[in-house]
Amino acid sequence: MVPGHLWRLTPDGEPTYFNKQMMDFLGLGVGDTDKPDMSRRGALVQAIVHPDDAADMADALEHCLVTGKCFSMLYRLRRADGVYRWMSSRAEPMRDDDGRIVQWYGLCHDIDDQMHAEEALRRSERKLQQLIDALPVHIWSWTPEGELSYVSKRLVDHLGLSDANLEDFASAAQELVHPEDALEVQRTVANSIETGKAFVMRYRRLGKDGAYRWMEGRCEPQRDQDGRIVQWYGVSLDVDDGVRAQEELRLAQENLARASQAASLAELSASIAHEVTQPLTAVITSSNVCQRWLTTEPPNIERAQKTVERITRAANAAADVVSRVRALFRQSVGTRDPMALGSLVVEARDLMAEEAARRRVRMEVEVESDLAPVTVDRVQIQQVLINLARNGLEAMESVASDRVLRMRVRRLGEVVQTEISDRGPGIDFPDRIFEPFFTTKGHGMGMGLAICRSIVESHGGQLWAENNDPLGATFIFTLPVDAATARFSHDGE
Ligand code: ADP
């Protein structure tokens, strides 16, 4: 009844007993294969052991019989229906009091199903391994503490580190990171291990061809049901071509920006020259005329005086242009007085009214009542308001209907905040529009917002832009409420 195959041999290895299980399996008894010209053992091995295993099995058994050592082996046995099945076989000698071997007792277990399951598992592992090796990425894993626990063959080959064991590999791979990126890589990894957060980073690494290439590494933790990190899994892939293309694009853009900046400067100089030349020409012409009136006989003082007036007007116009340009670039240091921002906004609306009407834009102004005063340079803040309003009007050029420019002033904590919103297409380059010479307009100079921002900042405020939902842009600037007034209103006025 024992669930296994039992057998017994004489001290010199002749089989003398098979249990019933074994005889049922083989379909034969211990003496059924006897042949006159060979030993019983030899005949049995030939009849029941798989031809590929028979020689090894016979040798191993012979060795045990000679040395008295235990026998242990895997081999295939032929079942009664001719099917071979894997067996795990063991045999031990029984000795008498003097240590002489009296019998050998053996036991076989059918492990065929287990062998097939293992083989299937091995096959699937091989497939998985092939997949990992074939994928054009480098794969690795870490223990929760960040010790390297696996590294794909591709990565090993790529770094030319096939001889290194896992521990050496980790430190060798670290040394291949570009010196400029090494510290950042170490910091990122240490931070992830400490916080359990995934990371994505780019760094340069030396390949075995001696060249640094940009890599992108991504790593994520795998957690168990309780949220504890079991393993980190990472990939890195070569993004060198992409990074270099991006860098070239950036350089090209920079060159372009420089070129258009130079163009804007040329344009600016041309327009200044044009504006100044006109009154100067008038000054010269009028001076000649004046001279003529004075040199006539008798001199025509009345006419000469009129001409001198024209000269003064023209000279003033030229001086105006120059001071306007200076104000644009150096911000005239005018006087600052406390005033209600609301009235400045209303003034700006009035100044823009005509242009707005021409562009079929409705202007809405909303000013909170009893606003605390702000101390500002009236002309400069007016310049900011007009600039922002004009940008808004221009932005709505492409909009078919419902053109509204909204200006709103209210107090928020210690500042007075002004918002100017339009219903145009919104801002495409929020990071760049405040840069000098940045413009998307055919004839824009790109100085407006840069100047506005420096004016607002010189007043202790801030200027920024936001896109509206669903459309349009809002430019917002703050100005600090007068310190004295702020305290005053806190006291309950
Ligand atoms: P420019 O005279 O070229 O318009 P600005 O400094 O006034 O110079 O503006 C820079 C850029 O910012 C503009 O060319 C435009 O692309 C963008 N911009 C400014 N205001 C708006 C707005 N209200 N809506 C959308 N884009 C805007």
Residues whose N, C-alpha, C, O or C-beta is under 5 A from the ligand:
A	BS01	ADP	N391 G392 A395 D422 G424 G426 I427 I433 F438 T439 T440 K441 G444 M445 G446 M447 G448 L449 A450 A473
